[in-house]
């Protein structure tokens, strides 16, 4: 059972009772350009929950090392400590916190692997639409954006399979799949909250 109070106007309390264990963790994952960050920010505003974003931490790490995201991705393929440190920070939040939204490529599958009670959402979209969104956000040539996306996604999957034997694109890791190709972020948030309300 989940209890809601004033979903769109003030802080709410989600209580998911599962074998007498209260679950108040929401994980959001998806490929670049799928719109995960946008919908997470909407959910944060609606719920008042803490929002932790693995992608922002990764970008900060790239900036600190004066690298592009792809360059840091290549380094991660050689040095697993970077990915594992990031993933462990996210998992620590999952184990120790409640009323929290965790966004990251691996957080949902890792929560499932460790049996951490959570609602795991995967957001996807048509690759051309994702590339257009990334291009609008970061600029550059659209064809180069498509190539960079493929390189980045390939690097990530290679690393996750090597470190965890997990492909985060596999839908069986998640409780709900949302296709954001033709709906608005607010509509995505509505779907996710409806899923919570129905549990």
N, C-alpha and C positions, 0 to 999 in steps of 0.2 A: 504494500500500500504506500502511496506517496501523497503527502499533504502539501497543498499549495495555498499561498496567501497573496492576493494582489499581484498576480504574475507579472503584469506589464508596468506596474507603478512603484512597487517598493520591494525591499528585500523579502525573499521567500525562503521557506524551509522545506527541502525535499527530504523525506524520510522513506527509504526503500527497505522494508523489512523482509529479509531473506534469511531463513533459518535463525531468526532472532538476532541477526546482525544488521545494524543500521548502515546503509550505504548512501553516501552523499558525494560520490565522485563521478564526474562526467569526463570521458576522454573523447577527443576529436582528432581525427587523422585524415590525411588525403594528400594527393600529389600537388606540386606547385601549380598555382593558378586555379585550384578548385574552390577557393573562397573560404578556407577553414578559419583564417584569422578574422575575417569580417563577421562571420556568424558567431565566432567565439566572443567577440566584443559586444555583439547584440545580446547574447546570452548573459554575459557578465552584467550588462546594464539592467537586464530584466530580473536577474536573480540576486545581484549584490555579492555573488561569489568571488573568491580569489581566482584570477586567471593567470596561468603560467604557460609561457610559449617557448617551446624548445627551439624553434626557428630563430627567434630573436637572440637567444643565447648563442646559437651557432654563428649568426651574423656578427655578434660582438667578438667572438673568438677569431673570426676571419679578419675583422678590422684590427684587432690587437696584433695579429701576425702580419698585417699589411698584405693580405691575400684576398683573391676573389673567392666566392663560394665554391666554384669548381676546383680551384687550386687547393683549398682546404679539404675538399672532398677527396682529391687524389692523395693528400697527406694522410687522411683518415684510413685509406686503403692500406697504407704501410704501417701506420701507428694506431692500433685499436684503442689505445688509452683515451684518445680524444672522444670518440663515440661513446665509449663505456662510461667515461666520467659524466658526460651529458645525460646519458640514459639513467645512470645511477642517481643523479640529482633529481630527475623527474620521478623516479620510482620512490625515492625517499619522501617526496611530497605526497605521493599516492598512499604510502604506508602510514604516514603520520598526520595527515590533514583530513578535514572534511569541509563540505561546502566549497568545492574546488573544481575548476575546469582546467584540464591538462591538455594542451595541444602539442602534438608531435607525431612524427611518422611511426614511431615504435611504441608509444606509450600504451595504446590499446592492446596490441598483441602481447606486450610484456605483462600487463595487468592480468590478461587471460592466462598466460603461462604460469604466473605466480598465484593464481586464484584470488586476486584482490577484487572484492565486490565493486563493480562499477558498471555504468552504462557506456558501452563502446560504440562510437559513431564513426563511420567512414564516409567522407564527402568526395565525390568524383565529378568530372565533367568531361565533355568532348575535348580531346587534345587541342584542336584548333581554337576552341573557346578559351581554354586555359592559357594558351600561348598569347592570345590577344589580351587577356587580363594582365599577364605578366608584363607584356610590352607597354600597356597603358600605365602600369605602376612604375616600371624601371626605365622605360624608353629603349631606344636602340632599334635595330633592324629586325623586323618580325621573323624573317627566315633564320637569322642568327639566334633569336630567342628560342625558336623551336629546336635548333641543334643543341643549344646550351641546356635546355630542359631535358632532352633525351640523355645527354651526357650526365647531368646531375642525377637524374632518376636511376640510370644504369649503375652509377657509382654507389648510390645509396643501397640499392637492392643487393649488389655484390657484397657490400660490407655486412649488411644485416644477415644475409645467408651464411656468410663466413663466421660471424661472431655468435649468432643465435640460432642458425638454421631456420630462420623465419623470413618469409616474404610478406611484407606488410600490405601488399596489394591483394592478397588472398582474402576473399570476402568472409570466409568462415571464422575469421578472428573477431568479427563484429556482431553487435546486436541489431544494428540498423544501417542501411546503406541509403545515402541521399544523393541523387543526381542533381547538381546545381546548374546544369546547362541552360535550362529554360525557366527557372524560378528565381525570385529575388531572395536576398539574404534573410529578410524578415520572414518570408514564407518558409525558408529552411528552418529558422529558429522555431516557427510555429509547429512544424512537423516534429522537431526534436522534443519540444515541450509536450506535445500531444502524446508522444511515445512514453514519456515519463509519467504523464497523467494516467495512461492506460495500464501501467504496471502495478 
